[in-house]
Amino acid sequence: MPLSFLSEINKGGTKMNITVSYDLANFIMYLLGAVLIVVVIITFININKFIKRLDKLVEQNEDNINRTAKTVPEIANNVNDVTVGVKKGVDRIGEAMDAVESSICDTIVAVTEGTEGLLDFVGIVGEIFKVILKIFPLGKKK
């Protein structure tokens, strides 16, 4: 008994009926399975070649890898020391910034107070000149 597929084409509203025999369907499925098996075999061959190259590379660099593995703890200690040093430096910079900020604030307060005192003095001198000019007018004749 053949397989039958029914499909509709929306544009013309026509229906098309496709019939495929079981033998042809089985052949297509087996062919796809065989192709899949070939692809998997090729993939495994390529993975095997890659692993062999990787193994050869590791063997060639075994001494370098061992030397590097031995120095990793020393490198970690150096990184830790540098981190501690940087943290201390940042803390010192923070303290210096606080000191500079405090000094600048004190200077601004002192300048502001001095300016206010100077402005008060200038205001008093101006009032004195006004009083003197009222008492002794210049350029006005009576």
LUMKOL-342040 format. One record per residue (C-alpha): x, y, z; residue in three letters. Coordinates in steps of 0.001 Angstrom, whole numbers, plus 500000, padded with zeros to 6 digits. Each point is the difference from the previous one (the first is absolute). Example, Ala and Ser with C-alpha at 12.3 -4.5 7.8 and 13.67 -1.06 7.14 Angstrom:
2
512300495500507800ALA 501370503440499340SER 
END
This chain:
142
500000500000500000MET 501558503347498967PRO 500381503039502288LEU 497866502939499015SER 500611503644500900PHE 497364502635499469LEU 501024503639499758SER 498056503119499150GLU 501322502928498073ILE 498389503151501373ASN 500241502179496906LYS 497926498042497615GLY 498136497919502530GLY 501092496889498135THR 500866496809501811LYS 502954497843499085MET 500319496359500951ASN 503517498440500148ILE 500316496243500250THR 503222498242501076VAL 500369496229500240SER 501242498353503230TYR 503036498624498170ASP 501055503491498929LEU 499365501383503529ALA 502088497187501549ASN 502778500572497459PHE 500098503729500817ILE 500072499284503766MET 502801497426499647TYR 501941502344497742LEU 499699502832502545LEU 501085497582502758GLY 503043498925497996ALA 500965503616499323VAL 499641500779503708LEU 502232497039500909ILE 502652501184497516VAL 499886503530501461VAL 500365498628503549VAL 502967497828498945ILE 501721502981498324ILE 499389502102503115THR 501543497326502254PHE 503029499730497692ILE 500510503792500158ASN 499616499996503797ILE 502559497175500225ASN 502489501969497820LYS 499487503086502175PHE 500602498039503205ILE 503208498500498538LYS 501283503473499066ARG 499094501302503448LEU 501798497077501650ASP 503090500652497862LYS 499929503682500923LEU 499727499181503704VAL 502927497553499730GLU 502164502620498257GLN 499251502609502658ASN 499933497730503059GLU 503056501691501581ASP 498549503476499500ASN 496639498899501401ILE 501671498490503084ASN 502116503143500580ARG 496936502183499651THR 497992497802502370ALA 502791500268502597LYS 500052503817499802THR 496236500452500307VAL 500062500192503857PRO 502782502606499872GLU 498061502003497426ILE 496893499813502188ALA 502005501292502984ASN 501401502848497898ASN 496522500939498818VAL 498789499930503603ASN 502913502243501108ASP 499313502449497178VAL 496312500070500910THR 500801500734503641VAL 502444502728498944GLY 497458501603497696VAL 497369499903502753LYS 502379501699502448LYS 500866502614497359GLY 496327500680499349VAL 499387500322503739ASP 502897502488500305ARG 498673501988497056ILE 496592500082501685GLY 501542501305503212GLU 501985502633498079ALA 496847501065498152MET 498191500360503341ASP 502863502128501362ALA 500068502195496876VAL 496223500373500128GLU 500116501013503661SER 502828502471499324SER 498145501541497053ILE 496813500330502052CYS 501922501674502857ASP 501644502382497521THR 496668500904498423ILE 498493500695503431VAL 502985502175500996ALA 499908501950496718VAL 496252500471500310THR 500326501282503563GLU 502884502285498996GLY 498021501331497055THR 497001500702502209GLU 502250501861502447GLY 501581501997497167LEU 496575500861498577LEU 498857501120503459ASP 503111502210500309PHE 499465501490496522VAL 496337500640500876GLY 500961501798503236ILE 502618502138498195VAL 497376500885497359GLY 497510501063502681GLU 502673502148501661ILE 500723501736496645PHE 496280500649499518LYS 499738501608503421VAL 503088502133499349ILE 498624501101496624LEU 496704500964501595LYS 501764502042502620ILE 502464501620497617PHE 498436500130496547PRO 502443500413497139LEU 499235502166497027GLY 496661501232501354LYS 499692503609500934LYS 497518501169502553LYS 
END
